[in-house]
Amino acid sequence: MSQQYDFLAMQKAQFRHDQGNHSDIICLPKSDRLKHYGLHFAKYVGRFARGGTETKSADRTLVDMALVCLSAANALHQSIQEDMVNFPQNPFDQLDPLRSLADAAGRFADACEKIDHLEDFLSIARPANLDVLNWTLRTATERGLDLNVAIAERRRELVARQFYVEG
């Protein structure tokens, strides 16, 4: 990927953003937060599946997916920077990129479902989150979207919605 990302700084910024602007989610138990993020991933797969009939732009969806990956990583106590090295990437399906995203989102959902059965979920959720993030980064790069800039802009939009929060 041509862009450089400081994932630790991005995760810290997302944590601060979530604390100030998403108190309805950040106060949930982690298991419920993870399920919430899994639902976001499913929603984003649907947006991409709808293609040109989707009202939200692909760029907006990519930015939102990156933000949810950061939030999910924080809930999972996942160091993205370290895990990018330690977890092998799933191969990216060049012929059907949407299938790669659906696979990763489905594995994240599988991990969330395992929480209810008290089964191991971290070994599934962390790599799935990384695969969603890698798909997002690759697709953003292919589209010429500067995620560093777009994330900062999106956070400003989200902060503006919370008129009662300072900063």
VMD Tcl script that builds the backbone (N, CA, C; Angstrom):
set m [mol new atoms 501]
animate dup $m
set s [atomselect $m all]
$s set {name element resname resid chain x y z} {
  {N N MET 1 A 0.837 -1.176 0.000}
  {CA C MET 1 A 0.000 0.000 0.000}
  {C C MET 1 A 0.882 1.240 0.000}
  {N N SER 2 A 0.486 2.217 -0.772}
  {CA C SER 2 A 1.328 3.391 -0.928}
  {C C SER 2 A 1.232 4.348 0.250}
  {N N GLN 3 A 0.086 4.416 0.916}
  {CA C GLN 3 A -0.065 5.307 2.057}
  {C C GLN 3 A 0.558 4.682 3.298}
  {N N GLN 4 A 1.026 5.541 4.181}
  {CA C GLN 4 A 1.559 5.078 5.456}
  {C C GLN 4 A 0.558 5.383 6.556}
  {N N TYR 5 A 0.433 4.446 7.476}
  {CA C TYR 5 A -0.513 4.606 8.562}
  {C C TYR 5 A 0.190 4.363 9.889}
  {N N ASP 6 A -0.050 5.250 10.837}
  {CA C ASP 6 A 0.402 5.065 12.210}
  {C C ASP 6 A -0.798 4.512 12.962}
  {N N PHE 7 A -0.912 3.186 12.974}
  {CA C PHE 7 A -2.105 2.562 13.520}
  {C C PHE 7 A -2.265 2.797 15.020}
  {N N LEU 8 A -1.159 2.891 15.758}
  {CA C LEU 8 A -1.277 3.166 17.187}
  {C C LEU 8 A -1.892 4.540 17.406}
  {N N ALA 9 A -1.416 5.524 16.684}
  {CA C ALA 9 A -1.985 6.876 16.799}
  {C C ALA 9 A -3.443 6.881 16.350}
  {N N MET 10 A -3.740 6.128 15.300}
  {CA C MET 10 A -5.122 6.063 14.810}
  {C C MET 10 A -6.039 5.417 15.841}
  {N N GLN 11 A -5.561 4.354 16.501}
  {CA C GLN 11 A -6.372 3.689 17.514}
  {C C GLN 11 A -6.594 4.602 18.723}
  {N N LYS 12 A -5.558 5.312 19.130}
  {CA C LYS 12 A -5.695 6.233 20.263}
  {C C LYS 12 A -6.681 7.344 19.930}
  {N N ALA 13 A -6.572 7.894 18.733}
  {CA C ALA 13 A -7.500 8.954 18.320}
  {C C ALA 13 A -8.930 8.429 18.253}
  {N N GLN 14 A -9.096 7.183 17.793}
  {CA C GLN 14 A -10.434 6.610 17.721}
  {C C GLN 14 A -11.002 6.385 19.111}
  {N N PHE 15 A -10.161 5.956 20.040}
  {CA C PHE 15 A -10.617 5.755 21.421}
  {C C PHE 15 A -11.128 7.073 22.007}
  {N N ARG 16 A -10.357 8.143 21.831}
  {CA C ARG 16 A -10.783 9.456 22.333}
  {C C ARG 16 A -12.077 9.900 21.646}
  {N N HIS 17 A -12.146 9.704 20.337}
  {CA C HIS 17 A -13.347 10.074 19.582}
  {C C HIS 17 A -14.563 9.289 20.093}
  {N N ASP 18 A -14.410 7.988 20.266}
  {CA C ASP 18 A -15.524 7.156 20.727}
  {C C ASP 18 A -15.990 7.574 22.117}
  {N N GLN 19 A -15.046 7.899 22.986}
  {CA C GLN 19 A -15.416 8.334 24.337}
  {C C GLN 19 A -16.267 9.597 24.301}
  {N N GLY 20 A -15.928 10.526 23.443}
  {CA C GLY 20 A -16.630 11.795 23.412}
  {C C GLY 20 A -17.867 11.828 22.544}
  {N N ASN 21 A -17.961 10.917 21.582}
  {CA C ASN 21 A -19.015 11.040 20.580}
  {C C ASN 21 A -19.894 9.807 20.408}
  {N N HIS 22 A -19.522 8.723 21.022}
  {CA C HIS 22 A -20.312 7.494 20.894}
  {C C HIS 22 A -20.507 6.853 22.265}
  {N N SER 23 A -20.933 7.666 23.223}
  {CA C SER 23 A -21.107 7.152 24.589}
  {C C SER 23 A -22.161 6.051 24.648}
  {N N ASP 24 A -23.110 6.073 23.722}
  {CA C ASP 24 A -24.134 5.030 23.695}
  {C C ASP 24 A -23.534 3.663 23.379}
  {N N ILE 25 A -22.437 3.623 22.670}
  {CA C ILE 25 A -21.788 2.368 22.300}
  {C C ILE 25 A -20.639 2.048 23.246}
  {N N ILE 26 A -19.832 3.032 23.563}
  {CA C ILE 26 A -18.638 2.801 24.379}
  {C C ILE 26 A -19.000 2.322 25.789}
  {N N CYS 27 A -20.218 2.647 26.248}
  {CA C CYS 27 A -20.627 2.216 27.596}
  {C C CYS 27 A -21.189 0.799 27.607}
  {N N LEU 28 A -21.403 0.207 26.449}
  {CA C LEU 28 A -21.908 -1.167 26.381}
  {C C LEU 28 A -20.833 -2.157 26.832}
  {N N PRO 29 A -21.239 -3.319 27.331}
  {CA C PRO 29 A -20.244 -4.374 27.582}
  {C C PRO 29 A -19.517 -4.695 26.270}
  {N N LYS 30 A -18.270 -5.096 26.387}
  {CA C LYS 30 A -17.475 -5.338 25.175}
  {C C LYS 30 A -18.121 -6.352 24.243}
  {N N SER 31 A -18.749 -7.359 24.781}
  {CA C SER 31 A -19.390 -8.351 23.908}
  {C C SER 31 A -20.478 -7.698 23.057}
  {N N ASP 32 A -21.246 -6.793 23.643}
  {CA C ASP 32 A -22.280 -6.095 22.884}
  {C C ASP 32 A -21.667 -5.113 21.897}
  {N N ARG 33 A -20.572 -4.481 22.269}
  {CA C ARG 33 A -19.881 -3.576 21.338}
  {C C ARG 33 A -19.389 -4.352 20.122}
  {N N LEU 34 A -18.811 -5.511 20.354}
  {CA C LEU 34 A -18.303 -6.305 19.237}
  {C C LEU 34 A -19.432 -6.721 18.310}
  {N N LYS 35 A -20.568 -7.100 18.867}
  {CA C LYS 35 A -21.723 -7.447 18.027}
  {C C LYS 35 A -22.195 -6.235 17.234}
  {N N HIS 36 A -22.162 -5.071 17.862}
  {CA C HIS 36 A -22.528 -3.832 17.171}
  {C C HIS 36 A -21.598 -3.601 15.974}
  {N N TYR 37 A -20.301 -3.802 16.180}
  {CA C TYR 37 A -19.348 -3.609 15.085}
  {C C TYR 37 A -19.565 -4.656 13.993}
  {N N GLY 38 A -19.901 -5.888 14.392}
  {CA C GLY 38 A -20.209 -6.924 13.407}
  {C C GLY 38 A -21.402 -6.550 12.543}
  {N N LEU 39 A -22.406 -5.922 13.156}
  {CA C LEU 39 A -23.566 -5.453 12.381}
  {C C LEU 39 A -23.156 -4.341 11.413}
  {N N HIS 40 A -22.258 -3.475 11.848}
  {CA C HIS 40 A -21.742 -2.449 10.929}
  {C C HIS 40 A -21.079 -3.103 9.719}
  {N N PHE 41 A -20.231 -4.105 9.964}
  {CA C PHE 41 A -19.551 -4.767 8.849}
  {C C PHE 41 A -20.564 -5.370 7.875}
  {N N ALA 42 A -21.609 -5.992 8.407}
  {CA C ALA 42 A -22.648 -6.565 7.535}
  {C C ALA 42 A -23.330 -5.466 6.727}
  {N N LYS 43 A -23.599 -4.339 7.367}
  {CA C LYS 43 A -24.225 -3.205 6.673}
  {C C LYS 43 A -23.331 -2.724 5.528}
  {N N TYR 44 A -22.035 -2.671 5.767}
  {CA C TYR 44 A -21.118 -2.185 4.730}
  {C C TYR 44 A -21.005 -3.166 3.566}
  {N N VAL 45 A -21.017 -4.461 3.859}
  {CA C VAL 45 A -21.026 -5.459 2.781}
  {C C VAL 45 A -22.263 -5.233 1.915}
  {N N GLY 46 A -23.398 -4.993 2.557}
  {CA C GLY 46 A -24.632 -4.727 1.820}
  {C C GLY 46 A -24.523 -3.494 0.943}
  {N N ARG 47 A -23.900 -2.447 1.470}
  {CA C ARG 47 A -23.734 -1.219 0.665}
  {C C ARG 47 A -22.933 -1.508 -0.591}
  {N N PHE 48 A -21.829 -2.238 -0.437}
  {CA C PHE 48 A -21.012 -2.537 -1.615}
  {C C PHE 48 A -21.739 -3.493 -2.556}
  {N N ALA 49 A -22.530 -4.404 -2.013}
  {CA C ALA 49 A -23.281 -5.335 -2.859}
  {C C ALA 49 A -24.324 -4.599 -3.705}
  {N N ARG 50 A -24.892 -3.535 -3.161}
  {CA C ARG 50 A -25.897 -2.758 -3.910}
  {C C ARG 50 A -25.272 -1.927 -5.028}
  {N N GLY 51 A -23.977 -1.701 -4.963}
  {CA C GLY 51 A -23.285 -0.976 -6.025}
  {C C GLY 51 A -23.862 0.397 -6.283}
  {N N GLY 52 A -24.175 0.661 -7.534}
  {CA C GLY 52 A -24.643 1.977 -7.964}
  {C C GLY 52 A -26.000 2.377 -7.418}
  {N N THR 53 A -26.754 1.437 -6.880}
  {CA C THR 53 A -28.061 1.800 -6.320}
  {C C THR 53 A -27.956 2.255 -4.865}
  {N N GLU 54 A -26.786 2.111 -4.265}
  {CA C GLU 54 A -26.581 2.529 -2.874}
  {C C GLU 54 A -26.464 4.051 -2.811}
  {N N THR 55 A -27.150 4.642 -1.841}
  {CA C THR 55 A -27.132 6.104 -1.715}
  {C C THR 55 A -25.866 6.618 -1.038}
  {N N LYS 56 A -25.249 5.836 -0.158}
  {CA C LYS 56 A -23.996 6.247 0.493}
  {C C LYS 56 A -22.849 5.954 -0.465}
  {N N SER 57 A -21.926 6.879 -0.574}
  {CA C SER 57 A -20.812 6.682 -1.503}
  {C C SER 57 A -19.870 5.594 -1.008}
  {N N ALA 58 A -19.157 5.001 -1.957}
  {CA C ALA 58 A -18.169 3.977 -1.615}
  {C C ALA 58 A -17.086 4.573 -0.728}
  {N N ASP 59 A -16.656 5.796 -1.023}
  {CA C ASP 59 A -15.611 6.431 -0.208}
  {C C ASP 59 A -16.089 6.623 1.226}
  {N N ARG 60 A -17.309 7.081 1.399}
  {CA C ARG 60 A -17.857 7.272 2.750}
  {C C ARG 60 A -17.906 5.939 3.489}
  {N N THR 61 A -18.308 4.895 2.788}
  {CA C THR 61 A -18.378 3.577 3.408}
  {C C THR 61 A -16.995 3.074 3.793}
  {N N LEU 62 A -16.008 3.301 2.942}
  {CA C LEU 62 A -14.636 2.885 3.266}
  {C C LEU 62 A -14.125 3.591 4.521}
  {N N VAL 63 A -14.407 4.876 4.625}
  {CA C VAL 63 A -13.977 5.638 5.803}
  {C C VAL 63 A -14.666 5.097 7.050}
  {N N ASP 64 A -15.972 4.888 6.967}
  {CA C ASP 64 A -16.709 4.369 8.113}
  {C C ASP 64 A -16.212 2.971 8.497}
  {N N MET 65 A -15.879 2.146 7.504}
  {CA C MET 65 A -15.358 0.809 7.798}
  {C C MET 65 A -14.026 0.901 8.524}
  {N N ALA 66 A -13.172 1.817 8.091}
  {CA C ALA 66 A -11.880 1.985 8.762}
  {C C ALA 66 A -12.088 2.399 10.217}
  {N N LEU 67 A -13.021 3.319 10.447}
  {CA C LEU 67 A -13.293 3.771 11.815}
  {C C LEU 67 A -13.819 2.625 12.682}
  {N N VAL 68 A -14.699 1.808 12.125}
  {CA C VAL 68 A -15.238 0.680 12.894}
  {C C VAL 68 A -14.137 -0.351 13.157}
  {N N CYS 69 A -13.255 -0.573 12.205}
  {CA C CYS 69 A -12.127 -1.490 12.438}
  {C C CYS 69 A -11.265 -1.000 13.596}
  {N N LEU 70 A -11.028 0.299 13.655}
  {CA C LEU 70 A -10.235 0.860 14.756}
  {C C LEU 70 A -10.957 0.675 16.084}
  {N N SER 71 A -12.258 0.955 16.112}
  {CA C SER 71 A -13.039 0.777 17.340}
  {C C SER 71 A -13.067 -0.691 17.750}
  {N N ALA 72 A -13.255 -1.575 16.781}
  {CA C ALA 72 A -13.281 -3.010 17.080}
  {C C ALA 72 A -11.930 -3.462 17.629}
  {N N ALA 73 A -10.854 -2.981 17.031}
  {CA C ALA 73 A -9.514 -3.332 17.517}
  {C C ALA 73 A -9.342 -2.896 18.967}
  {N N ASN 74 A -9.821 -1.715 19.295}
  {CA C ASN 74 A -9.716 -1.250 20.671}
  {C C ASN 74 A -10.518 -2.138 21.613}
  {N N ALA 75 A -11.717 -2.539 21.218}
  {CA C ALA 75 A -12.539 -3.415 22.054}
  {C C ALA 75 A -11.904 -4.798 22.201}
  {N N LEU 76 A -11.186 -5.230 21.173}
  {CA C LEU 76 A -10.531 -6.535 21.182}
  {C C LEU 76 A -9.144 -6.496 21.839}
  {N N HIS 77 A -8.720 -5.337 22.309}
  {CA C HIS 77 A -7.340 -5.147 22.805}
  {C C HIS 77 A -6.350 -5.627 21.751}
  {N N GLN 78 A -6.596 -5.202 20.531}
  {CA C GLN 78 A -5.810 -5.633 19.378}
  {C C GLN 78 A -4.890 -4.503 18.944}
  {N N SER 79 A -3.600 -4.764 18.967}
  {CA C SER 79 A -2.640 -3.807 18.436}
  {C C SER 79 A -2.531 -4.057 16.935}
  {N N ILE 80 A -3.163 -3.200 16.165}
  {CA C ILE 80 A -3.178 -3.407 14.712}
  {C C ILE 80 A -1.762 -3.478 14.162}
  {N N GLN 81 A -0.904 -2.560 14.605}
  {CA C GLN 81 A 0.470 -2.512 14.098}
  {C C GLN 81 A 1.173 -3.853 14.305}
  {N N GLU 82 A 1.058 -4.416 15.502}
  {CA C GLU 82 A 1.694 -5.702 15.790}
  {C C GLU 82 A 1.016 -6.840 15.042}
  {N N ASP 83 A -0.311 -6.824 15.036}
  {CA C ASP 83 A -1.039 -7.936 14.429}
  {C C ASP 83 A -0.905 -7.973 12.915}
  {N N MET 84 A -0.637 -6.841 12.296}
  {CA C MET 84 A -0.402 -6.840 10.842}
  {C C MET 84 A 0.801 -7.723 10.508}
  {N N VAL 85 A 1.740 -7.807 11.436}
  {CA C VAL 85 A 2.927 -8.632 11.236}
  {C C VAL 85 A 2.666 -10.074 11.649}
  {N N ASN 86 A 1.930 -10.269 12.749}
  {CA C ASN 86 A 1.758 -11.600 13.330}
  {C C ASN 86 A 0.674 -12.451 12.679}
  {N N PHE 87 A -0.358 -11.829 12.112}
  {CA C PHE 87 A -1.434 -12.583 11.481}
  {C C PHE 87 A -1.234 -12.557 9.969}
  {N N PRO 88 A -1.174 -13.730 9.357}
  {CA C PRO 88 A -1.077 -13.721 7.888}
  {C C PRO 88 A -2.388 -13.202 7.283}
  {N N GLN 89 A -2.236 -12.427 6.228}
  {CA C GLN 89 A -3.420 -11.910 5.527}
  {C C GLN 89 A -4.080 -13.029 4.737}
  {N N ASN 90 A -5.393 -13.015 4.734}
  {CA C ASN 90 A -6.103 -13.905 3.828}
  {C C ASN 90 A -5.896 -13.388 2.417}
  {N N PRO 91 A -5.803 -14.278 1.456}
  {CA C PRO 91 A -5.627 -13.805 0.081}
  {C C PRO 91 A -6.817 -12.957 -0.363}
  {N N PHE 92 A -6.509 -11.907 -1.070}
  {CA C PHE 92 A -7.524 -10.988 -1.579}
  {C C PHE 92 A -7.991 -11.522 -2.917}
  {N N ASP 93 A -9.276 -11.788 -3.023}
  {CA C ASP 93 A -9.847 -12.337 -4.252}
  {C C ASP 93 A -9.935 -11.230 -5.303}
  {N N GLN 94 A -8.990 -11.234 -6.240}
  {CA C GLN 94 A -8.938 -10.182 -7.262}
  {C C GLN 94 A -10.146 -10.235 -8.192}
  {N N LEU 95 A -10.681 -11.438 -8.431}
  {CA C LEU 95 A -11.815 -11.560 -9.340}
  {C C LEU 95 A -13.121 -11.141 -8.684}
  {N N ASP 96 A -13.217 -11.309 -7.384}
  {CA C ASP 96 A -14.440 -10.972 -6.667}
  {C C ASP 96 A -14.081 -10.361 -5.313}
  {N N PRO 97 A -13.645 -9.102 -5.317}
  {CA C PRO 97 A -13.220 -8.477 -4.060}
  {C C PRO 97 A -14.322 -8.443 -3.006}
  {N N LEU 98 A -15.575 -8.296 -3.433}
  {CA C LEU 98 A -16.679 -8.262 -2.477}
  {C C LEU 98 A -16.762 -9.568 -1.695}
  {N N ARG 99 A -16.423 -10.659 -2.348}
  {CA C ARG 99 A -16.418 -11.960 -1.670}
  {C C ARG 99 A -15.400 -11.974 -0.532}
  {N N SER 100 A -14.253 -11.343 -0.740}
  {CA C SER 100 A -13.242 -11.261 0.317}
  {C C SER 100 A -13.764 -10.480 1.516}
  {N N LEU 101 A -14.442 -9.376 1.254}
  {CA C LEU 101 A -15.009 -8.575 2.333}
  {C C LEU 101 A -16.104 -9.349 3.055}
  {N N ALA 102 A -16.979 -9.996 2.293}
  {CA C ALA 102 A -18.070 -10.768 2.903}
  {C C ALA 102 A -17.517 -11.902 3.764}
  {N N ASP 103 A -16.449 -12.533 3.302}
  {CA C ASP 103 A -15.813 -13.597 4.076}
  {C C ASP 103 A -15.305 -13.050 5.415}
  {N N ALA 104 A -14.591 -11.946 5.382}
  {CA C ALA 104 A -14.028 -11.375 6.614}
  {C C ALA 104 A -15.137 -10.922 7.562}
  {N N ALA 105 A -16.151 -10.251 7.030}
  {CA C ALA 105 A -17.273 -9.798 7.864}
  {C C ALA 105 A -18.019 -10.996 8.454}
  {N N GLY 106 A -18.167 -12.051 7.666}
  {CA C GLY 106 A -18.829 -13.257 8.150}
  {C C GLY 106 A -18.040 -13.934 9.262}
  {N N ARG 107 A -16.724 -13.958 9.131}
  {CA C ARG 107 A -15.898 -14.530 10.194}
  {C C ARG 107 A -15.982 -13.684 11.461}
  {N N PHE 108 A -16.050 -12.365 11.311}
  {CA C PHE 108 A -16.211 -11.501 12.487}
  {C C PHE 108 A -17.548 -11.810 13.160}
  {N N ALA 109 A -18.602 -11.966 12.376}
  {CA C ALA 109 A -19.922 -12.306 12.929}
  {C C ALA 109 A -19.879 -13.665 13.621}
  {N N ASP 110 A -19.166 -14.619 13.037}
  {CA C ASP 110 A -19.019 -15.940 13.650}
  {C C ASP 110 A -18.364 -15.802 15.025}
  {N N ALA 111 A -17.344 -14.972 15.111}
  {CA C ALA 111 A -16.673 -14.745 16.399}
  {C C ALA 111 A -17.645 -14.144 17.410}
  {N N CYS 112 A -18.449 -13.191 16.967}
  {CA C CYS 112 A -19.422 -12.561 17.870}
  {C C CYS 112 A -20.442 -13.579 18.370}
  {N N GLU 113 A -20.857 -14.478 17.512}
  {CA C GLU 113 A -21.812 -15.512 17.903}
  {C C GLU 113 A -21.186 -16.463 18.919}
  {N N LYS 114 A -19.896 -16.720 18.812}
  {CA C LYS 114 A -19.207 -17.623 19.738}
  {C C LYS 114 A -19.149 -17.047 21.148}
  {N N ILE 115 A -19.211 -15.741 21.275}
  {CA C ILE 115 A -19.192 -15.105 22.599}
  {C C ILE 115 A -20.346 -15.642 23.443}
  {N N ASP 116 A -21.527 -15.752 22.856}
  {CA C ASP 116 A -22.707 -16.213 23.591}
  {C C ASP 116 A -22.576 -17.647 24.085}
  {N N HIS 117 A -21.750 -18.438 23.418}
  {CA C HIS 117 A -21.556 -19.842 23.787}
  {C C HIS 117 A -20.309 -20.039 24.642}
  {N N LEU 118 A -19.685 -18.927 25.041}
  {CA C LEU 118 A -18.455 -18.956 25.836}
  {C C LEU 118 A -17.355 -19.754 25.143}
  {N N GLU 119 A -17.319 -19.639 23.830}
  {CA C GLU 119 A -16.288 -20.289 23.033}
  {C C GLU 119 A -15.215 -19.266 22.679}
  {N N ASP 120 A -14.059 -19.779 22.309}
  {CA C ASP 120 A -12.973 -18.879 21.910}
  {C C ASP 120 A -13.425 -18.042 20.721}
  {N N PHE 121 A -13.293 -16.751 20.833}
  {CA C PHE 121 A -13.686 -15.862 19.736}
  {C C PHE 121 A -12.554 -14.945 19.303}
  {N N LEU 122 A -11.612 -14.685 20.199}
  {CA C LEU 122 A -10.533 -13.748 19.849}
  {C C LEU 122 A -9.697 -14.241 18.675}
  {N N SER 123 A -9.453 -15.549 18.629}
  {CA C SER 123 A -8.620 -16.092 17.553}
  {C C SER 123 A -9.296 -15.973 16.191}
  {N N ILE 124 A -10.599 -15.739 16.188}
  {CA C ILE 124 A -11.336 -15.536 14.941}
  {C C ILE 124 A -11.561 -14.047 14.692}
  {N N ALA 125 A -11.945 -13.317 15.735}
  {CA C ALA 125 A -12.308 -11.903 15.579}
  {C C ALA 125 A -11.128 -11.036 15.169}
  {N N ARG 126 A -9.978 -11.241 15.788}
  {CA C ARG 126 A -8.836 -10.375 15.474}
  {C C ARG 126 A -8.378 -10.509 14.021}
  {N N PRO 127 A -8.141 -11.728 13.516}
  {CA C PRO 127 A -7.766 -11.821 12.102}
  {C C PRO 127 A -8.866 -11.325 11.157}
  {N N ALA 128 A -10.125 -11.571 11.510}
  {CA C ALA 128 A -11.221 -11.092 10.662}
  {C C ALA 128 A -11.234 -9.575 10.613}
  {N N ASN 129 A -11.036 -8.933 11.754}
  {CA C ASN 129 A -10.979 -7.469 11.791}
  {C C ASN 129 A -9.828 -6.955 10.933}
  {N N LEU 130 A -8.675 -7.611 11.039}
  {CA C LEU 130 A -7.534 -7.213 10.199}
  {C C LEU 130 A -7.841 -7.391 8.718}
  {N N ASP 131 A -8.542 -8.466 8.379}
  {CA C ASP 131 A -8.875 -8.693 6.972}
  {C C ASP 131 A -9.852 -7.635 6.453}
  {N N VAL 132 A -10.812 -7.236 7.283}
  {CA C VAL 132 A -11.704 -6.145 6.876}
  {C C VAL 132 A -10.885 -4.872 6.693}
  {N N LEU 133 A -9.986 -4.602 7.626}
  {CA C LEU 133 A -9.160 -3.393 7.525}
  {C C LEU 133 A -8.260 -3.447 6.292}
  {N N ASN 134 A -7.626 -4.580 6.053}
  {CA C ASN 134 A -6.761 -4.699 4.871}
  {C C ASN 134 A -7.550 -4.513 3.578}
  {N N TRP 135 A -8.753 -5.070 3.529}
  {CA C TRP 135 A -9.616 -4.884 2.360}
  {C C TRP 135 A -9.920 -3.398 2.185}
  {N N THR 136 A -10.225 -2.751 3.290}
  {CA C THR 136 A -10.549 -1.322 3.264}
  {C C THR 136 A -9.363 -0.501 2.785}
  {N N LEU 137 A -8.188 -0.773 3.324}
  {CA C LEU 137 A -6.982 -0.029 2.943}
  {C C LEU 137 A -6.659 -0.236 1.463}
  {N N ARG 138 A -6.739 -1.476 1.019}
  {CA C ARG 138 A -6.430 -1.782 -0.385}
  {C C ARG 138 A -7.432 -1.100 -1.320}
  {N N THR 139 A -8.700 -1.173 -0.977}
  {CA C THR 139 A -9.725 -0.580 -1.826}
  {C C THR 139 A -9.610 0.940 -1.840}
  {N N ALA 140 A -9.332 1.528 -0.686}
  {CA C ALA 140 A -9.136 2.984 -0.625}
  {C C ALA 140 A -7.962 3.401 -1.497}
  {N N THR 141 A -6.880 2.646 -1.434}
  {CA C THR 141 A -5.696 2.948 -2.255}
  {C C THR 141 A -6.034 2.849 -3.733}
  {N N GLU 142 A -6.759 1.801 -4.122}
  {CA C GLU 142 A -7.154 1.626 -5.526}
  {C C GLU 142 A -8.024 2.780 -6.005}
  {N N ARG 143 A -8.828 3.332 -5.110}
  {CA C ARG 143 A -9.732 4.427 -5.465}
  {C C ARG 143 A -9.063 5.796 -5.353}
  {N N GLY 144 A -7.822 5.829 -4.852}
  {CA C GLY 144 A -7.125 7.101 -4.674}
  {C C GLY 144 A -7.632 7.893 -3.475}
  {N N LEU 145 A -8.236 7.206 -2.517}
  {CA C LEU 145 A -8.775 7.856 -1.333}
  {C C LEU 145 A -7.702 7.920 -0.253}
  {N N ASP 146 A -7.384 9.109 0.207}
  {CA C ASP 146 A -6.431 9.296 1.300}
  {C C ASP 146 A -7.194 9.109 2.608}
  {N N LEU 147 A -7.080 7.927 3.193}
  {CA C LEU 147 A -7.841 7.626 4.405}
  {C C LEU 147 A -7.432 8.496 5.587}
  {N N ASN 148 A -6.156 8.876 5.663}
  {CA C ASN 148 A -5.743 9.736 6.771}
  {C C ASN 148 A -6.538 11.037 6.767}
  {N N VAL 149 A -6.665 11.640 5.614}
  {CA C VAL 149 A -7.407 12.900 5.477}
  {C C VAL 149 A -8.903 12.655 5.641}
  {N N ALA 150 A -9.404 11.620 4.988}
  {CA C ALA 150 A -10.842 11.342 5.005}
  {C C ALA 150 A -11.338 10.976 6.401}
  {N N ILE 151 A -10.524 10.266 7.167}
  {CA C ILE 151 A -10.911 9.911 8.539}
  {C C ILE 151 A -11.016 11.170 9.395}
  {N N ALA 152 A -10.041 12.055 9.284}
  {CA C ALA 152 A -10.087 13.299 10.068}
  {C C ALA 152 A -11.327 14.114 9.712}
  {N N GLU 153 A -11.639 14.176 8.434}
  {CA C GLU 153 A -12.822 14.915 7.987}
  {C C GLU 153 A -14.109 14.266 8.506}
  {N N ARG 154 A -14.180 12.956 8.449}
  {CA C ARG 154 A -15.381 12.253 8.914}
  {C C ARG 154 A -15.569 12.430 10.415}
  {N N ARG 155 A -14.474 12.385 11.160}
  {CA C ARG 155 A -14.592 12.601 12.604}
  {C C ARG 155 A -15.137 13.986 12.905}
  {N N ARG 156 A -14.705 14.988 12.141}
  {CA C ARG 156 A -15.237 16.346 12.346}
  {C C ARG 156 A -16.740 16.372 12.096}
  {N N GLU 157 A -17.206 15.667 11.069}
  {CA C GLU 157 A -18.648 15.584 10.800}
  {C C GLU 157 A -19.386 14.926 11.969}
  {N N LEU 158 A -18.811 13.860 12.484}
  {CA C LEU 158 A -19.461 13.137 13.577}
  {C C LEU 158 A -19.491 13.967 14.859}
  {N N VAL 159 A -18.427 14.717 15.105}
  {CA C VAL 159 A -18.380 15.594 16.280}
  {C C VAL 159 A -19.448 16.672 16.162}
  {N N ALA 160 A -19.639 17.198 14.970}
  {CA C ALA 160 A -20.628 18.266 14.773}
  {C C ALA 160 A -22.040 17.779 15.090}
  {N N ARG 161 A -22.296 16.495 14.928}
  {CA C ARG 161 A -23.614 15.941 15.261}
  {C C ARG 161 A -23.870 15.959 16.764}
  {N N GLN 162 A -22.792 15.943 17.544}
  {CA C GLN 162 A -22.909 15.932 19.003}
  {C C GLN 162 A -22.746 17.360 19.519}
  {N N PHE 163 A -23.734 18.181 19.311}
  {CA C PHE 163 A -23.649 19.598 19.630}
  {C C PHE 163 A -23.375 19.861 21.104}
  {N N TYR 164 A -23.645 18.909 21.952}
  {CA C TYR 164 A -23.496 19.096 23.381}
  {C C TYR 164 A -22.124 18.667 23.912}
  {N N VAL 165 A -21.255 18.195 23.028}
  {CA C VAL 165 A -19.921 17.744 23.435}
  {C C VAL 165 A -18.908 18.790 23.005}
  {N N GLU 166 A -17.974 19.101 23.922}
  {CA C GLU 166 A -16.925 20.042 23.571}
  {C C GLU 166 A -15.790 19.314 22.882}
  {N N GLY 167 A -15.146 20.015 21.958}
  {CA C GLY 167 A -13.940 19.512 21.313}
  {C C GLY 167 A -14.218 18.675 20.160}
}
mol reanalyze $m
mol bondsrecalc $m
mol representation Tube
mol addrep $m
